[in-house]
Amino acid sequence: MIVKGIRGATTVESNSESAIKDATVELLSEMVKQNDIDIEKVSHIIFTLTKDINAAFPAKFARLDLGFKDTAMMCFNEIDVPNALDMCLRVLIVLNCEDDFKPKFVYLKGAQNLRS
């Protein structure tokens, strides 16, 4: 078994607890689904948010709404790069997996432009 990371990002509709919750749950759910993730194999999750999002911690919703109860999680500010995408939530899921696992990165809403 080895360790690999899965990246994901989305945009958040507004700087409110409910909008952060919705974006977090939608993105993490899609990442879990597309990568067939067993939550027990997740080592840790790192969340970053642009400076315009600070109404809630995304890790709270991962824990309470998606069952990541025993997963180490941290939330950070994304660096403030000029002309970068606003209202952006990024996620890095680090998990124990088989050698041949190929991560599928997930980019939703306005964050789809990050991969084009």
C-alpha positions as CSV (number, residue, x, y, z in Angstrom):
1,M,0.0,0.0,0.0
2,I,1.1,3.5,-0.7
3,V,-0.1,7.1,-0.1
4,K,-1.5,9.3,-2.8
5,G,-3.3,12.7,-2.9
6,I,-6.5,13.6,-4.7
7,R,-7.1,17.3,-5.5
8,G,-10.4,19.0,-5.8
9,A,-11.8,22.6,-5.9
10,T,-15.1,24.4,-6.2
11,T,-16.4,27.9,-5.9
12,V,-18.6,29.0,-3.0
13,E,-21.8,31.0,-3.6
14,S,-21.4,33.4,-0.7
15,N,-19.4,33.8,2.5
16,S,-22.0,32.1,4.7
17,E,-21.9,29.0,6.8
18,S,-24.6,27.4,4.7
19,A,-22.9,28.2,1.4
20,I,-19.6,26.8,2.7
21,K,-21.4,23.7,4.0
22,D,-23.1,23.1,0.6
23,A,-19.8,23.5,-1.4
24,T,-17.9,21.3,1.0
25,V,-20.4,18.5,1.0
26,E,-20.9,18.6,-2.7
27,L,-17.2,18.6,-3.5
28,L,-16.1,16.0,-1.0
29,S,-19.1,13.7,-2.0
30,E,-18.1,13.9,-5.6
31,M,-14.4,13.2,-4.8
32,V,-15.4,10.2,-2.7
33,K,-17.8,8.9,-5.4
34,Q,-15.4,9.4,-8.4
35,N,-12.5,7.8,-6.6
36,D,-14.4,5.1,-4.8
37,I,-12.9,6.2,-1.5
38,D,-13.1,4.1,1.6
39,I,-13.2,6.8,4.4
40,E,-11.3,4.5,6.7
41,K,-8.3,4.7,4.3
42,V,-8.1,8.5,4.4
43,S,-5.0,9.7,6.2
44,H,-5.8,13.4,6.3
45,I,-7.6,16.2,4.4
46,I,-6.3,19.7,3.8
47,F,-8.7,22.5,3.0
48,T,-7.7,25.9,1.7
49,L,-10.0,28.9,1.2
50,T,-9.4,32.2,-0.5
51,K,-9.4,35.2,1.7
52,D,-13.0,36.1,0.9
53,I,-14.3,32.9,2.6
54,N,-14.1,32.8,6.4
55,A,-17.6,32.2,7.8
56,A,-17.0,28.5,8.7
57,F,-14.5,25.7,8.7
58,P,-15.1,23.2,5.9
59,A,-13.6,20.4,8.1
60,K,-16.7,20.8,10.4
61,F,-19.0,19.7,7.6
62,A,-16.7,16.8,6.5
63,R,-16.9,15.5,10.0
64,L,-20.5,16.1,10.8
65,D,-22.2,15.5,7.5
66,L,-19.9,13.1,5.6
67,G,-18.6,10.8,8.4
68,F,-14.9,11.8,8.4
69,K,-15.0,11.5,12.2
70,D,-11.5,10.0,12.8
71,T,-9.7,11.9,9.9
72,A,-7.2,14.6,10.7
73,M,-8.2,17.8,8.9
74,M,-6.8,21.3,8.7
75,C,-8.2,24.5,7.1
76,F,-5.8,27.2,5.8
77,N,-6.0,30.4,3.8
78,E,-5.0,30.1,0.1
79,I,-2.1,32.5,-0.8
80,D,-3.5,35.7,-2.3
81,V,-2.2,35.6,-5.8
82,P,-3.3,38.6,-7.9
83,N,-6.1,37.8,-10.4
84,A,-6.7,34.3,-8.9
85,L,-10.1,32.8,-8.7
86,D,-12.2,34.3,-5.9
87,M,-14.5,32.4,-3.5
88,C,-12.5,29.2,-4.1
89,L,-12.4,26.2,-1.8
90,R,-9.7,23.7,-2.5
91,V,-9.3,20.2,-1.0
92,L,-6.4,17.7,-0.9
93,I,-7.5,14.2,0.3
94,V,-4.5,12.1,1.2
95,L,-5.2,8.4,1.4
96,N,-3.6,4.9,1.7
97,C,-4.2,3.1,-1.6
98,E,-3.0,0.4,-3.9
99,D,0.0,1.1,-6.1
100,D,-2.1,1.1,-9.3
101,F,-4.7,3.6,-7.9
102,K,-5.1,6.5,-10.4
103,P,-6.6,9.6,-8.6
104,K,-9.4,11.4,-10.4
105,F,-9.2,15.1,-9.6
106,V,-12.6,16.9,-9.2
107,Y,-13.2,20.6,-10.2
108,L,-16.7,22.0,-9.9
109,K,-18.5,25.2,-10.7
110,G,-16.2,28.2,-11.3
111,A,-13.1,26.1,-10.4
112,Q,-13.5,24.1,-13.6
113,N,-11.5,26.9,-15.2
114,L,-8.5,25.9,-13.0
115,R,-7.9,22.8,-15.2
116,S,-8.5,24.4,-18.6
